Amino acid sequence: MKILLTAAFLFLALGIHHPVVAEEVDFSYPGIDGKLYKLSDYRGKWVLVNYWATWCPPCLEELPELEIFHDNHKDKDAVVLGLNMEDIGADRLRAFVEEQFLSFPILMAGSRPKEMLGSVPGLPTSFLVSPEGKVVARQVGPVDGKSIETFMNNYYEMPEWNGGVPPFSITTSD
């Protein structure tokens, strides 16, 4: 119980942004591999949806962390979907992704995505979608794998907020 209260306190103290609405969400975007990706195809797994751009220094700093998280979880319980938010050609974006050695799906959302999971006030912004398909957290700024894992591991033990919606952000560990 003490660990649960400590985790809840840390999430509250270190960065409540705007509460997220826990209702089922979906979107579809083309990937740089030519495949159409739907968020609902990943029901049953946690999905970290990361809005980013190649020109964004904090985005570039977190890419290795997201790659490690994705690689450690993709065959078990979670995946990362990178939504690139710029108007860039698929060939150029594909070359960038190959230079960064990224294996998680990179989707081409464009500078004005038609389907958003919530407010994206700056880049990077990440949303964590539960295995049930509900947005349960948002982090504005870089995120790390340890913080995502901590949130996932403690989510079902967190007290209910706003009718069952925890207004937590994914906080980064130092």
C-alpha positions as CSV (number, residue, x, y, z in Angstrom):
1,M,0.0,0.0,0.0
2,K,2.9,2.3,0.8
3,I,4.3,1.8,-2.7
4,L,1.0,2.5,-4.3
5,L,0.6,5.8,-2.3
6,T,4.1,6.8,-3.1
7,A,3.6,6.1,-6.8
8,A,0.3,8.1,-6.8
9,F,2.0,11.0,-5.0
10,L,4.9,11.0,-7.5
11,F,2.6,11.1,-10.4
12,L,0.6,13.9,-8.9
13,A,3.6,15.9,-7.6
14,L,5.8,15.6,-10.7
15,G,3.5,16.7,-13.4
16,I,-0.3,16.5,-13.8
17,H,-0.9,18.1,-17.1
18,H,-4.5,18.0,-18.4
19,P,-6.7,15.1,-17.4
20,V,-7.2,12.6,-20.2
21,V,-10.5,11.2,-21.1
22,A,-10.6,7.4,-20.7
23,E,-12.7,6.3,-23.5
24,E,-11.9,4.0,-26.4
25,V,-9.9,5.8,-29.1
26,D,-8.7,4.8,-32.6
27,F,-6.8,6.2,-35.5
28,S,-5.2,5.0,-38.7
29,Y,-2.1,6.4,-40.4
30,P,0.2,5.2,-43.1
31,G,3.6,4.0,-42.0
32,I,6.9,4.7,-43.8
33,D,6.8,1.0,-44.8
34,G,3.6,1.6,-46.9
35,K,1.4,-0.3,-44.4
36,L,-1.7,1.3,-42.8
37,Y,-1.6,1.2,-39.0
38,K,-4.7,1.3,-36.8
39,L,-4.4,1.9,-33.1
40,S,-7.2,-0.7,-32.5
41,D,-5.0,-3.4,-34.0
42,Y,-3.0,-3.3,-30.8
43,R,-5.9,-3.9,-28.4
44,G,-4.7,-6.2,-25.6
45,K,-1.3,-4.4,-25.4
46,W,-0.2,-1.1,-23.9
47,V,0.6,1.4,-26.7
48,L,2.8,4.5,-26.3
49,V,1.8,6.9,-29.0
50,N,4.7,9.4,-29.4
51,Y,4.2,12.6,-31.4
52,W,7.6,13.8,-32.7
53,A,9.5,15.5,-35.5
54,T,13.0,15.1,-36.9
55,W,13.8,18.8,-36.2
56,C,13.0,18.5,-32.5
57,P,16.1,18.1,-30.2
58,P,14.1,16.6,-27.2
59,C,12.4,14.2,-29.6
60,L,15.8,13.0,-30.9
61,E,17.1,12.6,-27.4
62,E,14.3,10.3,-26.4
63,L,14.3,8.1,-29.5
64,P,16.9,5.6,-28.2
65,E,14.9,5.2,-25.0
66,L,11.7,4.6,-26.9
67,E,13.6,2.0,-29.1
68,I,14.8,0.1,-26.1
69,F,11.3,0.2,-24.5
70,H,9.7,-1.1,-27.7
71,D,12.3,-3.8,-28.2
72,N,11.9,-5.0,-24.6
73,H,8.1,-5.1,-24.7
74,K,6.9,-5.6,-28.3
75,D,6.6,-9.4,-28.0
76,K,4.9,-9.2,-24.6
77,D,2.8,-6.4,-23.4
78,A,3.5,-3.0,-25.1
79,V,4.5,-1.3,-28.3
80,V,5.6,2.2,-29.4
81,L,4.0,4.0,-32.4
82,G,5.9,7.1,-33.5
83,L,3.6,9.7,-35.2
84,N,5.8,12.0,-37.2
85,M,4.3,15.5,-37.2
86,E,5.9,17.2,-40.1
87,D,5.3,17.4,-43.8
88,I,8.3,15.3,-45.0
89,G,8.5,12.7,-47.8
90,A,8.4,9.1,-47.0
91,D,11.9,8.4,-48.5
92,R,13.5,11.2,-46.5
93,L,11.8,10.1,-43.3
94,R,12.6,6.4,-43.9
95,A,16.3,7.4,-44.4
96,F,16.2,9.3,-41.1
97,V,14.6,6.4,-39.2
98,E,17.3,4.0,-40.7
99,E,20.1,6.3,-39.5
100,Q,18.5,6.2,-36.0
101,F,18.2,2.4,-36.0
102,L,14.5,2.6,-35.1
103,S,12.4,-0.6,-35.4
104,F,9.1,0.6,-34.0
105,P,6.5,1.7,-36.5
106,I,6.8,5.3,-37.7
107,L,3.6,6.7,-39.0
108,M,3.2,9.7,-41.2
109,A,0.7,12.0,-39.5
110,G,1.8,15.3,-41.2
111,S,2.0,18.7,-39.5
112,R,-1.7,18.8,-38.9
113,P,-2.9,15.3,-38.0
114,K,-6.5,14.6,-38.6
115,E,-6.9,12.3,-35.6
116,M,-5.4,13.3,-32.3
117,L,-5.5,11.5,-29.0
118,G,-5.6,14.8,-27.2
119,S,-3.9,18.2,-27.0
120,V,-0.3,18.2,-28.2
121,P,1.0,21.6,-26.9
122,G,4.6,20.8,-27.8
123,L,6.9,18.1,-29.1
124,P,7.5,15.4,-28.0
125,T,4.2,14.5,-26.5
126,S,3.3,10.9,-25.7
127,F,0.0,9.3,-24.8
128,L,-0.2,5.9,-23.1
129,V,-3.2,3.8,-24.3
130,S,-4.3,0.9,-22.1
131,P,-4.8,-2.6,-23.4
132,E,-8.5,-1.8,-23.3
133,G,-7.9,1.0,-25.9
134,K,-8.3,4.0,-23.6
135,V,-5.9,6.9,-23.2
136,V,-4.8,6.9,-19.6
137,A,-1.9,9.3,-19.5
138,R,-0.1,12.0,-21.4
139,Q,3.4,13.3,-21.1
140,V,4.5,16.6,-22.7
141,G,8.3,16.4,-23.1
142,P,10.6,13.4,-23.1
143,V,9.7,10.2,-21.5
144,D,11.8,7.2,-20.5
145,G,11.2,3.5,-20.4
146,K,11.5,3.1,-16.7
147,S,8.7,5.7,-16.1
148,I,6.5,4.0,-18.7
149,E,7.0,0.6,-17.1
150,T,6.3,2.0,-13.6
151,F,3.1,3.6,-14.8
152,M,2.0,0.4,-16.5
153,N,2.8,-1.8,-13.5
154,N,0.9,0.5,-11.1
155,Y,-2.0,1.6,-13.3
156,Y,-4.6,-1.0,-12.2
157,E,-3.8,-0.3,-8.5
158,M,-4.2,3.5,-8.8
159,P,-7.2,5.1,-7.1
160,E,-9.9,6.1,-9.4
161,W,-10.1,9.8,-10.3
162,N,-12.8,11.8,-12.2
163,G,-15.1,8.8,-12.6
164,G,-12.3,6.4,-13.1
165,V,-10.0,8.5,-15.1
166,P,-6.6,9.0,-13.5
167,P,-5.3,12.5,-14.4
168,F,-1.7,11.4,-14.4
169,S,1.1,12.2,-16.7
170,I,3.9,9.7,-17.3
171,T,6.7,11.2,-15.3
172,T,10.4,10.8,-16.2
173,S,12.8,9.4,-13.8
174,D,16.2,11.0,-13.2
